[in-house]
């Protein structure tokens, strides 16, 4: 309605044949079975749906012209002959149009009225003429009591092109689309990394210790280190322990090799079974030793490898050396050794590393596939 201005000089209502089949001689079937009274040869009554409201009462519209309207409904006594402010409502899809002219009421029968416009050329005329003209020309159609205005809000001229979007708007729209795609991709990658870490990576709770592989001499009794000689020759005393029993127990050097103290010095207190020194052969390899919970050790046996890294460095591969992990100490842990895939620098010996177990992804998905096939069977 707002896309084209109202005009009192719109298409005249005088054509003998109109698109909706309305002519000067066509009238409605009467409200009570008789032919309705016409508004005259210049203003024929048009059959279209509308609603009239008089003093709060609702009347169904039957016919309408520029000078009068015919409605039906239960009217109270004494209503005819007077002038009333009448609201004429035209219901469209999603909105309605209302006019409020002053009209003189004439009773035709107990259930029908004729409403005469007291001022046919009043302020309501442009709107009313426009609605009637559009209805006659076929731009307005009716479905029951609702008027469909398919063409009133659209330009009817041919060759009307929609306005082209500016280049700036296109750039903004494209940038927004690209940003949305990038953000979606980032979220998907983040979600996959979280799921991958959850399913396929087991972080070891204890660190690994980089050592040189060799034989370890342990304390044979509780006591205090009374003597320590890291330069001892083969057969000489390398460690002497003053036991709590009062005896002095000595450990002899079993080989001509290097001796490395494991956290002890003269005067240190030790317990029976505690590691004292490590005997290192000249060609001994560097290994990583770690203590793992029994459950992690079982999973490690299935994979046969793990990953380690020093602080601030990249992850490296390490191969499990011990396949016999039956020995479990009283704390429920298993001592395992790994061989680094690449030689480590001499300065790394004695340091600690972070370790983790990476599960085989292909085996996991193969297992899922086999379970799915078994389920379908």
C-alpha positions as CSV (number, residue, x, y, z in Angstrom):
1,X,0.0,0.0,0.0
2,X,2.8,2.4,0.7
3,X,4.7,1.7,-2.5
4,X,2.3,3.7,-4.7
5,X,0.4,6.9,-3.8
6,X,-3.3,7.1,-3.5
7,X,-5.1,9.1,-6.1
8,X,-8.7,10.1,-6.5
9,X,-8.2,10.1,-10.3
10,X,-7.4,6.4,-10.5
11,X,-8.9,3.9,-12.9
12,X,-12.6,4.9,-13.2
13,X,-15.3,2.5,-12.0
14,X,-17.4,3.0,-15.1
15,X,-16.1,0.3,-17.5
16,X,-18.7,-2.0,-18.8
17,X,-16.4,-5.0,-18.4
18,X,-13.7,-5.4,-15.7
19,X,-11.1,-8.1,-15.0
20,X,-13.0,-9.3,-11.9
21,X,-16.2,-9.6,-14.0
22,X,-17.9,-6.5,-12.4
23,X,-19.9,-4.2,-14.6
24,X,-22.5,-1.5,-14.2
25,X,-25.3,-4.0,-14.5
26,X,-23.7,-6.6,-12.2
27,X,-24.9,-6.6,-8.6
28,X,-24.7,-9.0,-5.7
29,X,-27.2,-11.6,-4.7
30,X,-29.3,-9.8,-2.1
31,X,-28.7,-10.0,1.6
32,X,-32.1,-11.6,2.1
33,X,-32.5,-13.2,-1.3
34,X,-33.5,-10.1,-3.3
35,X,-31.3,-8.1,-5.6
36,X,-29.4,-5.4,-3.7
37,X,-30.1,-1.8,-4.4
38,X,-27.4,-0.2,-6.6
39,X,-25.5,2.9,-5.9
40,X,-26.7,4.3,-9.2
41,X,-25.3,4.0,-12.7
42,X,-22.2,6.1,-11.8
43,X,-21.3,4.1,-8.6
44,X,-22.2,0.4,-9.0
45,X,-21.9,-1.8,-5.9
46,X,-18.9,-4.1,-5.9
47,X,-18.9,-7.5,-4.2
48,X,-15.8,-7.7,-2.0
49,X,-15.1,-8.8,1.6
50,X,-14.9,-6.2,4.4
51,X,-16.1,-5.7,8.0
52,X,-18.1,-2.8,9.4
53,X,-18.0,-1.9,13.1
54,X,-20.9,0.2,14.5
55,X,-21.1,1.1,18.2
56,X,-18.9,-1.9,19.0
57,X,-21.0,-4.4,16.9
58,X,-19.5,-6.2,14.0
59,X,-21.3,-6.5,10.6
60,X,-20.2,-8.5,7.6
61,X,-19.8,-6.5,4.5
62,X,-21.5,-7.6,1.3
63,X,-21.2,-4.8,-1.2
64,X,-19.5,-1.5,-1.5
65,X,-19.3,1.6,-3.6
66,X,-18.1,5.2,-3.3
67,X,-21.4,6.3,-1.9
68,X,-22.8,3.4,0.1
69,X,-22.1,0.0,1.6
70,X,-24.4,-3.0,2.3
71,X,-23.8,-5.1,5.4
72,X,-25.5,-7.9,7.3
73,X,-25.7,-8.6,11.0
74,X,-27.9,-8.3,14.0
75,X,-28.7,-4.6,14.5
76,X,-30.4,-3.2,17.6
77,X,-33.6,-1.2,17.4
78,X,-33.3,2.5,16.9
79,X,-30.1,2.2,15.0
80,X,-31.5,3.2,11.6
81,X,-32.0,6.8,10.6
82,X,-29.1,8.2,12.5
83,X,-25.5,9.1,11.7
84,X,-22.8,7.0,13.1
85,X,-19.0,6.9,12.9
86,X,-18.4,3.5,11.2
87,X,-15.1,1.7,10.9
88,X,-14.7,-0.1,7.6
89,X,-11.9,-2.8,7.9
90,X,-10.3,-4.6,4.9
91,X,-8.3,-7.6,5.9
92,X,-5.1,-8.4,3.9
93,X,-2.5,-11.1,4.5
94,X,-0.5,-9.9,7.5
95,X,-2.1,-6.4,7.8
96,X,-5.4,-4.6,7.6
97,X,-6.6,-1.2,6.3
98,X,-9.3,0.7,8.2
99,X,-11.4,3.7,7.2
100,X,-13.6,5.6,9.7
101,X,-16.2,7.7,7.7
102,X,-19.4,9.2,9.1
103,X,-22.4,7.2,7.6
104,X,-26.1,7.3,7.7
105,X,-27.8,4.0,8.6
106,X,-30.8,2.6,6.7
107,X,-32.4,-0.7,7.7
108,X,-33.4,-2.9,4.9
109,X,-34.6,-5.9,7.0
110,X,-33.9,-7.3,10.4
111,X,-30.6,-8.7,9.3
112,X,-29.3,-6.2,6.7
113,X,-28.4,-2.5,6.6
114,X,-27.4,0.0,4.0
115,X,-24.8,2.6,5.1
116,X,-24.7,5.9,3.2
117,X,-21.6,8.0,3.2
118,X,-22.6,11.4,4.6
119,X,-19.5,12.9,2.9
120,X,-18.6,10.8,-0.2
121,X,-15.7,13.1,-1.0
122,X,-14.4,13.1,2.5
123,X,-10.8,12.2,3.6
124,X,-11.5,8.5,3.1
125,X,-12.2,8.9,-0.6
126,X,-8.6,8.4,-2.0
127,X,-8.0,5.2,-0.1
128,X,-11.5,3.8,-0.8
129,X,-11.2,4.6,-4.5
130,X,-7.8,3.0,-4.7
131,X,-9.0,-0.2,-3.0
132,X,-12.0,-0.4,-5.3
133,X,-10.0,0.3,-8.5
134,X,-7.3,-2.3,-7.6
135,X,-10.0,-4.9,-6.9
136,X,-11.8,-4.2,-10.2
137,X,-8.5,-4.3,-12.2
138,X,-7.6,-7.6,-10.7
139,X,-4.6,-6.5,-8.7
140,X,-6.6,-7.6,-5.6
141,X,-8.1,-11.0,-5.2
142,X,-10.0,-12.7,-2.3
143,X,-9.6,-15.9,-0.5
144,X,-12.6,-16.3,1.8
145,X,-12.7,-13.1,3.8
146,X,-9.1,-12.2,3.3
147,X,-7.9,-9.9,0.4
148,X,-4.6,-10.9,-1.3
149,X,-2.5,-7.9,-2.4
150,X,0.1,-9.7,-4.5
151,X,1.0,-6.8,-6.8
152,X,0.3,-3.7,-4.6
153,X,3.8,-3.7,-3.0
154,X,5.7,-4.5,-6.2
155,X,6.4,-2.3,-9.2
156,X,4.3,-3.4,-12.1
157,X,6.4,-1.8,-14.9
158,X,8.5,-4.0,-17.1
159,X,12.3,-3.6,-17.2
160,X,12.6,-2.6,-13.6
161,X,15.9,-4.0,-12.4
162,X,16.9,-4.5,-8.7
163,X,19.6,-2.1,-7.5
164,X,23.1,-3.4,-7.9
165,X,25.1,-4.0,-4.8
166,X,28.0,-1.7,-4.4
167,X,31.5,-3.1,-4.6
168,X,32.2,-2.2,-0.9
169,X,29.1,-4.2,0.2
170,X,30.2,-7.1,-1.8
171,X,33.7,-7.0,-0.2
172,X,32.2,-6.8,3.3
173,X,29.8,-9.7,2.5
174,X,32.7,-11.8,1.1
175,X,34.9,-11.0,4.0
176,X,32.2,-12.0,6.5
177,X,31.7,-15.3,4.6
178,X,35.5,-16.1,4.6
179,X,35.8,-15.2,8.3
180,X,32.9,-17.5,9.1
181,X,34.4,-20.4,7.1
182,X,37.9,-19.9,8.7
183,X,36.3,-19.7,12.2
184,X,34.3,-22.9,11.6
185,X,37.4,-24.7,10.3
186,X,39.4,-23.6,13.3
187,X,36.7,-24.9,15.7
188,X,36.7,-28.2,13.9
189,X,40.5,-28.6,14.0
190,X,40.5,-27.7,17.7
191,X,37.7,-30.2,18.4
192,X,39.6,-32.9,16.5
193,X,42.9,-32.2,18.4
194,X,41.1,-32.5,21.7
195,X,39.4,-35.7,20.7
196,X,42.7,-37.1,19.3
197,X,44.6,-36.2,22.5
198,X,41.9,-37.8,24.6
199,X,41.6,-41.1,22.6
200,X,45.2,-41.7,21.4
201,X,47.6,-40.1,23.9
202,X,48.4,-41.3,27.5
203,X,50.5,-38.9,29.5
204,X,52.9,-40.7,32.0
205,X,52.6,-39.2,35.5
206,X,56.3,-39.9,36.4
207,X,59.2,-38.5,34.4
208,X,61.9,-40.6,32.7
209,X,65.6,-40.5,33.8
210,X,68.3,-40.4,31.2
211,X,71.1,-42.8,32.3
212,X,74.0,-44.8,30.9
213,X,73.1,-48.5,30.9
214,X,75.1,-50.6,33.4
215,X,75.1,-52.7,36.5
216,X,73.8,-51.1,39.7
217,X,75.3,-51.8,43.2
218,X,72.7,-51.6,46.0
219,X,73.0,-51.3,49.7
220,X,73.0,-54.7,51.5
221,X,71.9,-53.2,54.9
222,X,70.6,-50.1,56.6
223,X,73.4,-47.7,57.7
224,X,75.7,-44.9,56.7
225,X,78.2,-44.5,53.9
226,X,81.6,-44.8,55.6
227,X,83.8,-44.9,52.5
228,X,83.3,-44.1,48.8
229,X,85.9,-44.5,46.1
230,X,84.8,-43.7,42.5
231,X,88.3,-44.4,41.2
232,X,88.5,-47.9,42.6
233,X,90.1,-50.6,40.5
234,X,88.7,-54.0,39.8
235,X,88.6,-56.0,43.1
236,X,89.1,-52.9,45.3
237,X,86.5,-51.5,47.7
238,X,84.2,-49.0,46.1
239,X,81.7,-48.5,48.9
240,X,81.8,-49.3,52.7
241,X,78.6,-49.1,54.8
242,X,78.6,-48.7,58.6
243,X,75.5,-50.9,59.3
244,X,73.1,-50.2,62.2
245,X,74.1,-53.6,63.5
246,X,77.6,-52.3,64.2
247,X,79.3,-54.1,61.4
248,X,81.1,-52.4,58.4
249,X,80.1,-54.0,55.1
250,X,82.2,-53.4,52.0
251,X,81.2,-53.7,48.3
252,X,84.0,-54.7,45.9
253,X,84.5,-53.4,42.4
254,X,83.5,-56.2,40.1
255,X,84.9,-54.9,36.8
256,X,87.4,-52.5,35.3
257,X,84.8,-49.8,34.4
258,X,83.6,-46.4,35.3
259,X,81.8,-45.8,38.5
260,X,78.9,-43.3,38.8
261,X,77.4,-42.4,42.2
262,X,73.6,-42.4,42.4
263,X,72.9,-39.5,44.8
264,X,75.2,-40.6,47.6
265,X,78.4,-39.4,49.2
266,X,80.4,-40.2,52.3
267,X,78.2,-39.8,55.3
268,X,74.9,-40.3,53.5
269,X,72.3,-42.6,55.2
270,X,71.0,-45.4,53.0
271,X,68.4,-48.2,53.3
272,X,68.8,-51.8,52.4
273,X,68.2,-52.2,48.6
274,X,68.8,-48.6,47.8
275,X,70.9,-47.9,44.6
276,X,74.4,-46.7,45.5
277,X,76.6,-46.7,42.3
278,X,76.3,-47.6,38.7
279,X,79.0,-49.4,36.9
280,X,79.4,-48.2,33.3
281,X,81.2,-50.0,30.6
282,X,83.0,-47.8,28.0
283,X,80.6,-48.8,25.2
284,X,77.4,-48.8,27.3
285,X,74.4,-47.2,25.6
286,X,72.4,-44.3,26.9
287,X,68.9,-45.3,27.9
288,X,65.8,-43.7,29.5
289,X,64.5,-45.4,32.7
290,X,61.0,-44.8,34.1
291,X,58.7,-46.2,36.7
292,X,55.1,-46.6,35.4
293,X,51.9,-47.8,36.9
294,X,51.0,-51.4,36.0
295,X,48.0,-50.3,33.7
296,X,50.3,-48.0,31.7
297,X,52.9,-50.7,31.5
298,X,50.3,-53.1,30.0
299,X,49.4,-50.5,27.3
300,X,53.0,-49.9,26.7
301,X,53.6,-53.6,26.0
302,X,50.9,-53.5,23.3
303,X,52.5,-50.5,21.5
304,X,56.2,-51.3,22.1
305,X,57.2,-47.6,21.9
306,X,56.8,-44.2,23.6
307,X,57.7,-40.6,23.1
308,X,59.8,-38.3,25.3
309,X,61.0,-34.7,25.3
310,X,63.2,-32.5,27.3
311,X,61.8,-29.2,28.5
312,X,61.2,-26.8,25.6
313,X,62.1,-29.3,22.9
314,X,60.2,-31.5,20.4
315,X,58.9,-35.0,21.0
316,X,61.2,-37.9,20.1
317,X,60.6,-41.6,19.7
318,X,61.9,-44.3,22.1
319,X,61.7,-48.1,21.8
320,X,60.8,-50.3,24.8
321,X,63.8,-52.5,25.7
322,X,62.3,-54.7,28.4
323,X,59.5,-57.0,27.4
324,X,59.5,-58.9,30.6
325,X,57.7,-56.5,33.0
326,X,56.6,-59.1,35.5
327,X,58.6,-57.5,38.4
328,X,56.4,-55.0,40.2
329,X,57.6,-53.4,43.4
330,X,55.5,-52.8,46.5
331,X,54.3,-49.5,45.2
332,X,52.5,-51.1,42.2
333,X,54.9,-49.7,39.6
334,X,57.0,-51.3,37.0
335,X,60.6,-50.2,36.0
336,X,61.0,-50.0,32.3
337,X,63.8,-48.8,30.0
338,X,63.7,-47.2,26.6
339,X,66.3,-46.8,23.8
340,X,66.1,-43.3,22.2
341,X,65.7,-43.4,18.4
342,X,68.4,-40.8,18.1
343,X,71.7,-40.5,20.1
344,X,71.5,-38.1,22.9
345,X,74.1,-35.5,23.8
346,X,76.5,-36.2,26.6
347,X,75.2,-33.2,28.5
348,X,71.7,-34.8,28.6
349,X,72.9,-37.8,30.8
350,X,71.4,-37.5,34.3
351,X,68.5,-35.3,33.1
352,X,64.8,-35.9,33.3
353,X,62.3,-36.1,30.4
354,X,58.5,-35.9,30.0
355,X,57.1,-39.1,28.5
356,X,53.8,-40.2,26.9
357,X,52.3,-43.1,25.1
358,X,50.8,-42.6,21.6
359,X,48.4,-45.3,20.6
360,X,48.1,-46.7,17.1
361,X,45.3,-44.8,15.4
362,X,44.9,-47.3,12.5
363,X,44.5,-50.2,14.9
364,X,41.8,-48.2,16.8
365,X,39.7,-47.5,13.7
366,X,40.2,-51.1,12.5
367,X,38.9,-52.3,15.8
368,X,35.9,-50.0,15.6
369,X,35.2,-51.3,12.1
370,X,35.3,-55.0,13.2
371,X,33.0,-54.2,16.1
372,X,30.6,-52.5,13.8
373,X,30.6,-55.5,11.4
374,X,30.0,-57.9,14.3
375,X,27.1,-55.7,15.5
376,X,25.4,-55.8,12.1
377,X,25.6,-59.5,12.0
